[in-house]
Amino acid sequence: MVVTTGAFLLWGAPAPASNATAPPTTFPPPSQPAAEILRLAPLVPFAGDDVRVNALPEQALAEVIIDVNPTNPANLVICGYSRSLKTMSTFHSFDAGNTWTHVAVGDAHDGLGADVDRFDPTLVFDAGGRVYVGYGARVPVPEGTSDHIVVCRSDDGGITFNPGVFVWIAPDVLGTAGNDKFHLAAGPERFNREQQVIMMAWTWNVPPAFGRVDQQIAFSRSVDAGATFSTPVVINDDSISDRGYSLFADPAIGPDGVMYVAWNDINVNELRVDHSFDNGSTWGVDVVVETGALPFRTRVPPQPNRGVFAGPVLDVDCSGGLHNGRVYLVYCHGSDQDTDVLVRHSDDRANTFSPPVRVNDDAPGSFQFLPWLDVNQSNGRVNVVFYDTREDSINHLARVNLAASDDGGESFLINAPVADVPSNNGTSNPRRYPGNYLEYIGVTGWGEDAFVAWTDTRNSPEPLTDYYFDRVPPDPTPPAIVVTLDPDELWPPNHKWVEVSATVTVSDQQDPAPVFVLESITSNEPGGAEDVKDAAWGTPDVAFKLRAERNGKGRGREYAVVYAASDATGNVARDTAYVVVPHDRGGQPQDSVAVSRRVTRIRTIEPNPANPSAAVHFETAVAGHVRVSIFDVRGRHVAVLADAPYPAGAHVVRWNGVGVNGAPAASGVYFVLMEAGTIRATRRLVLLR
């Protein structure tokens, strides 16, 4: 499908500043000046219509996470900040995300007071369908403030929550949160797989020995469905040296009960992982997965106040499939000039990791950030979501994209736009939230669907931000296939065999390498099947022989040649082309065996792959207006090669590898679209530099 983007629209005078403030965090965000809002007309999204989750502005702010009930996949729960920061906003759905109901979790559940700031939402479903919501609560005490980690459980899919349990309480240290950045995971107990374990990992800030806060990665578990939690255990090996900053702990549990935690050692910009084989009682030696990680709070155009960071986010395949037990790690990598989303995996319980795979498929110079990874535990598909600025030349507009892998993270399908419109928290938005998008968005999956939740600014200036949701099916669009045959007329009907060549052009919105096969060749006359030779059914055969034969008493023979194209998710499309043997030709010479009728089509592209230019050969059956254009795999217009009247006949135009903006196009897959009257023909072109 070819999709074109609209024009940029500058609008809006500055409005009064919002009273929303960023939630508590270890480091305060810097500030940036504001300018006008920049908006872009939407791409056609790959997913369905976006659903606004929060009914009222006060129910949403930023930072949101989602999970699916494995016992009832139509039951989804989302958790995020409320606008006031005084409650956690949870939302539940029992119709796969079509409608949502808000439930506030706060003083009524933890008894800590109505004016307490609550921060860092997290949630998880266990295998029994119970959902757990976790968060921090900053409570005033005579010495200052202390941070309570609270976990509440719901046994009815998020409709009601029980009184909260305190996992740990720690005083603030030198103005720094005592407990910070929590995440939950659920999975089987190591020595009793029928027993579910709930684990939490977070940053525990302890008093300094040498004048600064020691940030330790802590772990606690519950083996009684969240009724009680164990005394915290410190995981990171360098905590004993008062080394300093470790943040963004993310836990996961494998199918064998092995526990994993990944985190960011921002003191040296390293991503680390550790594991436990005894339900978290002891932990191994930290494994350094990435050195030279993106520095903490790197300010980038789409997130100028809060800045972005490497992450990481961890998950394990527990699907029982081909990659069962594989550990996945996603993170943001790059600099303040360009960031990418990378994924590594481990098949030896996080002792070693694969080289990174780049998830985003854009050209350099844009930003992909705040990635979240989820393994669909019903089939092992790996889903990654992230904000993406590739549509905007100044990198302020960010659209939520999804990339999926069906081969265990070895490669990812073409990035799919999820949000119907991009959001803007850049400096061109004077009404932007000071915390921007904060630090994470969410994705989960079950069956053939992915479920995505994110922070969105489309309704700015009021409310400042909303939570939005979309259900993403597995590529509902079949490939596009165009078949032309040469020759497409056989004359005279002298019973001789004639070789026919097929040109098959296939493209797909998601799959970068759709395949095609010769499915059938049939005839409108009895016995026509005996007049087909050297056709390899079910293969990409593009050369076969047809007999120049027809029934003298009929109207002529017509061979119908059918090719079928399929993509990675099983969508199938077919195209039928015809070779005719006329009844008569009214005085035409009788000595030719094959007569090619001129058709309107793209004949060939040479060279292909191209470096750095290519010639597009096309022909027209009749005189008329012809437009030849280049589009990228996202459907964005790249260049116009022809837009003028052409006589009937063969023609050629060249592409020099330069886009309409005058800049060289990046290496990658492109599509040549020819439009002539009602005829549209496409060919795939690969550009290599």
C-alpha positions in Angstrom: 0.0 0.0 0.0 1.3 3.4 -0.9 0.6 6.1 1.7 1.4 9.7 1.4 1.8 12.2 4.2 0.3 15.6 4.3 1.8 19.0 4.8 3.2 20.5 8.0 0.9 22.9 9.9 2.3 25.6 12.2 -0.3 26.9 14.6 -1.1 28.2 18.0 -0.1 31.1 20.3 1.3 30.2 23.7 -1.3 29.3 26.3 -1.1 29.7 30.1 1.3 27.1 31.5 -0.1 24.0 33.0 0.2 23.4 36.8 1.2 19.8 36.1 4.6 19.0 37.5 7.0 16.2 36.9 6.7 13.4 39.5 9.5 12.8 42.0 12.6 11.3 40.6 16.3 10.8 41.5 17.4 13.7 39.4 15.3 16.8 38.6 14.6 17.4 34.8 16.3 20.4 33.2 14.2 23.1 31.5 13.9 24.2 27.9 12.4 27.2 26.1 9.1 26.8 24.1 8.1 27.8 20.7 5.2 27.2 18.4 3.5 23.8 18.0 4.4 21.7 14.9 1.9 19.1 13.8 2.0 16.7 10.9 -0.9 15.2 9.0 -1.2 11.5 10.0 0.1 8.5 8.2 -2.4 5.8 7.6 -1.8 3.6 10.7 -1.1 -0.1 10.6 -3.3 -0.7 13.7 -6.9 0.0 14.3 -8.5 3.2 15.6 -6.8 4.7 18.7 -8.9 4.5 21.9 -8.6 7.3 24.5 -8.2 5.4 27.8 -8.9 8.2 30.3 -12.3 9.8 30.3 -11.2 12.8 32.3 -8.0 14.9 32.1 -7.1 14.4 35.8 -6.9 10.7 35.3 -3.7 10.8 33.1 -0.3 12.4 33.0 2.5 10.3 31.6 4.3 7.0 32.0 2.0 4.1 31.5 2.2 0.3 31.5 -0.1 -2.5 30.3 -0.6 -6.3 30.8 -3.0 -9.0 29.6 -4.8 -11.6 31.7 -3.5 -15.0 30.5 -6.7 -16.7 31.7 -8.9 -14.2 29.8 -7.1 -12.3 27.1 -10.0 -9.9 26.6 -9.1 -8.6 30.1 -6.5 -5.9 30.0 -5.2 -3.6 32.8 -3.3 -0.3 32.4 -1.6 1.6 35.1 -0.2 5.2 35.0 0.1 8.5 36.9 -2.9 10.6 37.7 -2.6 14.3 36.9 -2.5 15.2 40.6 0.2 12.6 41.4 -1.9 11.7 44.5 -3.2 8.4 43.2 -2.3 5.7 40.7 -4.7 5.6 37.7 -5.6 2.1 36.8 -7.9 1.2 33.9 -9.5 -2.2 33.1 -11.1 -3.5 30.0 -13.0 -6.8 29.4 -13.5 -6.3 25.7 -9.9 -6.3 24.5 -9.5 -2.6 24.9 -12.5 -1.2 23.1 -13.8 0.4 26.4 -12.0 1.3 29.6 -13.1 1.9 33.2 -11.0 4.0 35.6 -10.1 2.9 39.2 -8.0 5.1 41.4 -5.5 3.4 43.7 -4.4 5.5 46.6 -5.1 6.4 50.2 -8.1 4.0 50.3 -5.7 1.2 49.6 -2.5 2.1 51.3 -3.7 4.4 54.2 -0.8 6.8 53.7 -2.9 9.9 53.2 -4.7 11.7 50.4 -1.9 14.3 49.9 0.9 11.8 49.4 2.7 11.8 46.0 2.5 8.4 44.3 4.9 7.6 41.5 6.5 5.0 39.2 3.6 2.8 38.2 4.1 -0.9 37.5 1.8 -3.9 37.1 1.8 -7.6 36.2 -0.7 -10.5 35.8 0.3 -13.8 37.3 -0.6 -17.2 35.6 -3.7 -17.4 37.7 -5.2 -14.2 36.4 -4.5 -12.1 39.5 -3.2 -8.6 38.7 -0.7 -6.7 40.9 -0.2 -2.9 40.8 3.0 -1.5 42.4 4.1 2.1 43.0 6.0 4.4 45.3 4.5 6.7 47.9 6.5 9.7 49.3 5.3 10.1 52.9 6.2 13.1 55.2 8.0 12.1 58.4 9.6 14.2 61.1 13.0 13.8 59.5 11.8 14.7 56.0 10.2 12.1 53.8 10.3 8.4 53.3 9.4 6.3 50.3 7.1 3.3 50.7 6.9 0.7 48.0 3.3 -0.5 47.8 1.8 -3.5 46.0 -2.0 -4.0 45.6 -3.7 -7.1 44.2 -6.9 -7.5 42.3 -8.6 -10.9 41.9 -11.3 -9.6 39.6 -9.4 -8.3 36.6 -8.8 -4.8 38.0 -12.3 -3.9 39.2 -11.3 -3.8 42.8 -8.0 -3.9 44.7 -7.1 -5.2 48.1 -5.4 -3.1 50.8 -1.8 -2.5 49.8 1.2 -4.3 51.2 4.5 -2.5 51.9 7.4 -4.2 50.2 10.0 -1.8 51.7 10.2 1.6 53.4 13.4 3.7 53.1 14.0 7.3 54.1 15.0 9.9 51.5 18.8 10.4 51.4 20.3 13.9 50.7 17.1 14.8 48.9 17.1 11.6 46.8 14.2 9.1 46.9 14.9 6.3 49.3 13.2 3.9 46.9 13.0 4.6 43.2 11.9 3.1 39.8 10.2 -0.2 40.6 9.0 -3.0 38.3 7.2 -6.2 38.9 7.4 -9.7 37.3 5.6 -13.0 37.8 6.5 -16.5 37.0 6.9 -20.1 38.3 8.8 -20.8 41.5 12.1 -22.4 40.9 11.5 -25.7 42.8 7.7 -25.9 42.5 6.6 -24.8 39.0 2.9 -24.9 40.1 3.6 -22.1 42.6 3.7 -18.5 41.3 6.3 -16.0 42.5 5.9 -12.2 42.3 9.2 -10.4 42.2 10.1 -6.7 42.4 13.3 -5.0 41.5 14.1 -1.3 42.2 16.8 1.2 43.1 17.4 1.4 46.9 19.2 4.6 47.8 21.2 4.1 51.0 23.1 6.7 53.1 26.5 7.6 51.7 29.8 6.6 53.1 31.8 9.1 51.2 29.5 12.0 50.6 27.2 10.7 47.9 24.2 8.4 47.7 24.9 4.8 47.0 22.2 3.5 44.6 21.8 -0.2 44.9 19.7 -2.6 42.9 17.4 -4.4 45.3 15.1 -7.4 45.0 12.2 -8.8 46.9 9.8 -11.6 46.3 6.4 -12.9 47.3 5.3 -16.6 47.3 1.8 -16.0 48.7 0.2 -13.9 46.0 1.4 -10.6 47.2 0.3 -11.0 50.8 3.9 -10.6 52.1 7.3 -9.8 50.6 10.8 -10.9 51.6 13.5 -8.7 53.0 15.3 -7.0 50.1 18.5 -8.5 48.7 21.0 -6.3 47.0 21.9 -7.6 43.5 24.6 -5.4 41.9 28.2 -6.5 42.7 29.6 -3.0 42.8 27.2 -1.8 45.6 29.8 -2.7 48.2 32.3 -0.2 46.9 30.0 2.8 47.2 30.4 3.2 43.5 27.1 5.1 43.0 24.5 5.2 40.4 22.5 2.1 39.4 19.0 2.7 38.0 16.1 1.3 36.0 16.0 -2.3 37.3 13.7 -4.5 35.3 12.9 -8.1 36.4 11.7 -11.2 34.6 11.3 -14.9 35.4 12.0 -17.8 33.0 10.0 -20.9 32.4 12.3 -22.8 34.7 11.9 -20.4 37.6 15.3 -18.7 37.0 15.1 -15.0 38.0 16.7 -12.2 36.0 17.2 -8.5 36.6 18.7 -6.0 34.2 19.7 -2.4 35.1 21.7 0.6 34.0 24.9 1.4 35.8 24.9 5.1 34.9 28.1 5.8 36.7 30.0 4.0 33.9 27.2 3.8 31.2 26.9 0.0 31.3 23.9 -2.2 31.0 24.1 -5.2 33.3 22.2 -8.4 34.0 22.2 -10.9 36.9 20.4 -14.1 37.6 19.4 -16.3 40.5 18.9 -20.0 40.6 17.4 -20.2 44.1 14.3 -17.9 44.0 16.4 -14.8 44.6 18.2 -15.9 47.8 21.6 -15.5 46.1 22.7 -13.9 42.8 25.5 -14.4 40.4 28.2 -12.2 39.0 26.9 -9.2 37.1 27.1 -9.7 33.3 28.0 -6.5 31.4 25.8 -6.6 28.2 26.5 -3.2 26.8 29.3 -0.7 27.4 29.2 2.9 26.2 25.4 3.0 26.8 23.5 6.2 26.2 24.2 8.6 29.1 21.5 9.1 31.6 19.1 12.0 30.8 20.5 12.7 27.3 18.4 15.6 26.1 17.0 15.0 22.6 14.5 17.2 20.5 11.4 15.1 21.2 12.1 14.8 24.9 14.0 18.1 25.7 13.1 18.4 29.4 13.3 14.9 30.8 15.9 13.5 28.5 16.1 9.9 27.5 18.2 7.0 28.7 19.3 3.5 27.7 16.8 1.6 29.7 17.0 -1.5 29.7 13.8 -3.6 29.5 14.0 -7.4 30.0 11.7 -10.3 29.2 11.9 -14.1 28.8 10.2 -16.5 26.4 8.0 -18.8 28.5 5.8 -19.9 25.5 7.1 -23.4 25.3 8.0 -22.8 21.7 11.2 -22.9 19.6 12.9 -20.2 21.7 11.5 -21.1 25.1 13.8 -19.8 27.8 15.4 -17.1 25.6 16.2 -13.9 27.4 15.6 -10.6 25.6 17.0 -7.2 26.4 15.9 -4.0 24.6 17.5 -0.6 25.1 18.0 2.8 23.5 21.4 3.5 22.1 23.1 6.4 20.4 23.7 10.1 21.2 21.9 13.5 21.3 22.2 13.4 17.5 20.5 10.1 16.8 19.2 7.2 18.9 18.2 3.7 17.9 16.4 0.8 19.5 18.5 -2.3 19.9 17.7 -5.9 21.0 20.0 -8.6 22.2 19.1 -12.1 23.3 20.7 -14.9 25.4 20.2 -18.7 25.3 22.4 -19.5 28.2 20.5 -17.9 31.1 22.0 -14.5 30.5 25.6 -15.5 30.8 26.3 -14.2 27.3 24.3 -12.2 24.8 24.0 -12.0 21.1 25.2 -9.0 19.0 22.6 -6.2 19.0 19.9 -6.2 16.3 18.7 -2.7 15.2 14.9 -2.7 15.5 14.0 0.6 13.8 14.3 0.6 10.0 14.7 4.3 9.4 17.6 6.3 7.9 20.1 7.9 10.4 19.3 11.2 11.9 16.0 10.6 13.8 15.2 9.4 17.3 13.7 6.2 18.6 13.4 6.2 22.3 11.6 4.8 25.4 11.4 1.2 24.1 9.4 -1.5 25.8 9.7 -5.2 25.0 7.2 -8.0 25.6 7.2 -11.6 24.7 3.8 -12.9 23.7 3.7 -15.9 25.9 1.0 -17.6 23.8 3.3 -17.9 20.7 6.7 -16.5 21.4 6.4 -13.4 19.2 8.6 -10.5 20.4 6.9 -7.1 20.3 8.8 -3.9 20.8 7.2 -0.4 20.9 8.9 3.0 21.0 8.4 6.6 20.1 9.8 7.5 16.7 10.5 10.9 15.1 11.4 9.8 11.5 8.4 11.7 10.1 9.6 15.1 11.3 12.7 16.9 9.9 13.2 18.7 13.2 12.5 15.6 15.3 9.8 17.1 17.5 6.9 14.9 16.4 7.0 11.4 17.8 4.7 8.6 16.8 4.4 5.3 18.6 5.6 2.5 16.4 5.6 -1.3 16.8 8.2 -3.8 15.5 7.6 -7.5 15.8 9.9 -10.5 15.5 8.8 -14.1 14.7 12.4 -15.5 14.6 13.4 -15.0 18.2 14.7 -11.5 17.8 17.1 -12.3 14.9 15.3 -9.8 12.7 12.2 -7.6 12.9 9.4 -6.9 10.5 8.9 -3.5 9.0 8.1 -0.9 11.7 4.4 -0.3 11.9 2.8 3.0 12.9 0.4 2.4 15.8 -0.7 5.9 16.8 -3.1 7.5 14.4 -1.3 10.8 14.8 2.1 11.8 16.2 2.6 13.6 19.6 4.7 16.7 20.3 6.5 17.3 23.6 9.3 19.2 21.8 10.2 22.8 22.3 7.8 23.7 19.5 5.0 22.9 21.8 4.7 25.7 24.4 2.1 23.6 26.3 4.2 20.5 26.6 4.3 18.6 29.9 7.6 19.4 31.8 8.2 15.7 32.2 7.6 15.1 28.5 6.7 11.3 28.1 8.6 10.5 31.3 10.3 7.1 31.1 8.2 4.3 29.6 5.2 3.1 27.6 3.8 -0.3 27.4 3.0 -3.3 25.2 1.7 -6.8 25.8 0.4 -9.5 23.5 -1.7 -12.6 23.4 -2.9 -14.7 20.5 -2.4 -12.9 17.2 -2.7 -9.4 18.7 -0.4 -6.9 20.4 -1.9 -4.4 22.8 -0.1 -1.0 23.1 -0.6 1.9 25.6 1.2 5.2 25.5 1.2 8.9 26.5 -0.3 11.1 23.8 -0.5 14.9 23.3 -3.0 15.1 20.4 -5.6 16.9 22.6 -3.2 19.6 23.8 -3.6 22.3 25.1 -6.2 20.7 27.4 -5.7 18.2 28.6 -1.9 18.3 28.5 -1.5 14.6 27.9 -3.7 11.5 27.7 -3.4 7.8 27.8 -4.2 6.1 24.5 -4.5 2.4 23.5 -4.5 0.4 20.3 -5.0 -3.2 19.5 -2.6 -4.2 16.7 -3.5 -7.2 14.6 -0.8 -9.3 12.9 -0.5 -7.5 9.6 -4.1 -7.6 8.2 -3.0 -6.4 4.8 -2.1 -8.9 2.1 0.8 -8.3 -0.3 0.3 -6.4 -3.5 1.1 -8.6 -6.6 1.2 -7.6 -10.2 1.9 -10.2 -13.0 2.7 -9.5 -16.6 3.4 -12.2 -19.3 5.6 -12.0 -22.4 4.3 -12.9 -24.9 0.6 -12.6 -24.0 -0.6 -13.6 -27.4 0.3 -16.8 -29.4 -0.1 -16.8 -33.2 -0.5 -18.7 -35.4 -2.3 -21.7 -33.8 0.3 -24.2 -35.2 0.5 -26.6 -32.3 4.0 -25.5 -31.4 5.3 -25.0 -27.9 6.1 -21.3 -27.0 8.1 -20.3 -23.9 6.3 -17.6 -21.9 8.1 -15.5 -19.3 6.4 -13.9 -16.3 7.3 -10.7 -14.5 6.0 -10.9 -10.9 6.2 -7.8 -8.7 5.3 -8.3 -5.0 5.4 -5.7 -2.2 4.0 -5.8 1.3 3.2 -3.2 4.0 5.0 -5.2 6.7 7.0 -8.0 5.3 10.2 -6.8 3.6 10.5 -10.1 1.7 7.1 -11.5 0.6 7.3 -14.6 -1.6 5.3 -15.7 -4.6 4.6 -19.0 -6.3 3.1 -20.2 -9.6 -0.3 -21.5 -8.4 -2.1 -22.6 -11.6 -2.5 -22.4 -15.4 -5.9 -23.2 -16.7 -7.7 -22.8 -20.0 -11.2 -22.0 -21.1 -11.1 -24.9 -23.6 -11.3 -28.7 -22.8 -8.0 -30.4 -22.7 -6.1 -27.2 -22.3 -4.1 -28.6 -19.3 -2.3 -30.9 -21.7 -1.0 -27.9 -23.5 1.0 -26.6 -20.5 4.6 -27.8 -20.0 7.6 -27.2 -17.8 5.6 -25.4 -15.1 6.8 -26.0 -11.6 3.7 -25.6 -9.4 4.1 -24.2 -5.9 7.5 -22.6 -6.8 8.5 -19.1 -7.9 8.7 -20.4 -11.5 8.6 -17.5 -14.1 9.2 -19.5 -17.3 7.0 -22.2 -18.8 5.7 -23.4 -22.1 2.2 -23.1 -23.6 1.0 -24.7 -26.8 -0.1 -22.3 -29.6 -3.4 -24.2 -30.0 -7.1 -23.5 -30.0 -10.4 -25.0 -31.0 -11.2 -23.9 -34.5 -14.9 -23.9 -33.7 -14.6 -21.7 -30.6 -13.9 -18.0 -29.9 -10.2 -18.6 -29.2 -8.2 -20.1 -26.3 -7.4 -18.1 -23.2 -4.8 -19.4 -20.7 -5.3 -18.0 -17.2 -1.9 -17.9 -15.3 -2.3 -17.4 -11.5 0.4 -16.4 -9.1 -0.1 -16.3 -5.3 1.9 -14.0 -3.0 2.2 -14.5 0.8 3.7 -12.5 3.6 5.3 -13.6 6.9 1.9 -13.5 8.8 0.2 -15.7 6.2 -1.8 -13.2 4.2 -2.2 -14.3 0.6 -3.0 -12.3 -2.5 -3.4 -13.5 -6.1 -3.1 -12.0 -9.5 -4.1 -13.5 -12.8 -2.6 -12.7 -16.2 -3.7 -14.1 -19.5 -2.2 -15.5 -22.7 -4.6 -15.7 -25.6 -4.6 -17.7 -28.8 -7.1 -15.8 -31.0 -9.6 -17.6 -33.2 -8.3 -15.6 -36.2 -6.2 -12.5 -36.9 -7.7 -11.3 -40.1 -4.8 -11.4 -42.6 -1.9 -11.3 -40.1 1.2 -13.2 -41.3 1.3 -16.9 -40.5 5.0 -17.4 -39.9 5.4 -15.8 -36.5 5.0 -18.1 -33.4 4.8 -15.4 -30.6 3.4 -11.9 -30.9 3.9 -9.6 -28.0 1.1 -7.1 -27.5 2.3 -3.9 -25.9 1.0 -3.4 -22.4 1.3 -0.5 -19.9 3.8 -1.7 -17.3 7.2 -1.3 -15.7 9.4 -3.7 -17.7 12.5 -3.6 -15.6 14.8 -1.6 -13.3 18.5 -1.6 -14.0 20.6 -2.1 -12.0 18.7 -3.5 -9.1 20.1 -3.2 -6.4 21.2 0.3 -7.5 24.3 2.2 -6.4 23.7 5.1 -6.6 21.3 5.4 -9.5 18.9 3.2 -11.6 17.1 3.3 -14.9 13.4 2.5 -14.8 12.2 1.0 -18.1 8.5 1.2 -18.8 6.1 1.0 -21.7 2.6 2.4 -22.5 0.0 0.7 -24.6 -1.6 4.0 -25.6 -0.6 7.6 -25.5 -1.4 9.4 -22.2 -0.3 11.0 -19.0 2.2 9.0 -17.0 3.5 9.6 -13.5 6.5 7.6 -12.1 7.2 8.0 -8.4 9.5 6.6 -5.7 8.1 5.7 -2.2 9.8 4.2 0.8 8.6 1.2 2.7 6.6 3.4 5.0 4.6 4.8 2.0 6.3 8.2 2.2 6.9 10.0 -1.1 10.6 10.2 -2.0 10.9 11.4 -5.6 9.1 12.0 -8.9 10.8 10.6 -12.0 8.1 11.3 -14.6 4.9 13.4 -14.6 4.1 14.2 -18.3 2.3 13.0 -21.4 4.0 10.1 -23.2 3.3 8.5 -26.6 2.6 4.8 -26.8 5.8 2.8 -26.7 8.9 2.1 -24.6 10.4 4.7 -22.4 13.1 5.1 -19.7 13.6 7.5 -16.8 16.4 7.6 -14.2 16.5 8.0 -10.5 19.8 9.5 -9.1 19.1 8.3 -5.6 18.1 11.8 -4.4 14.8 12.7 -2.6 12.5 15.6 -3.2 14.3 17.4 -0.4 17.6 17.3 -2.4 19.3 15.0 0.1 20.6 11.5 -0.9 18.1 8.8 0.0 19.3 6.2 2.6 20.1 2.7 1.7 17.1 0.5 1.9 14.0 -0.8 0.1 11.9 1.5 -2.1 9.0 1.0 -4.5 8.6 2.5 -8.0 5.0 3.4 -8.7 3.8 3.9 -12.3 0.4 5.5 -12.8 -1.1 5.7 -16.3 -4.9 6.3 -16.5 -6.5 3.6 -14.4 -3.4 1.4 -14.4 -1.0 1.3 -11.4 2.1 -0.8 -11.5 4.8 -1.2 -8.9 8.3 -2.6 -8.7 10.6 -3.1 -5.8 13.9 -1.3 -5.9 16.8 -1.7 -3.5 19.2 1.2 -3.0 22.7 0.4 -1.7 25.3 3.0 -0.8 
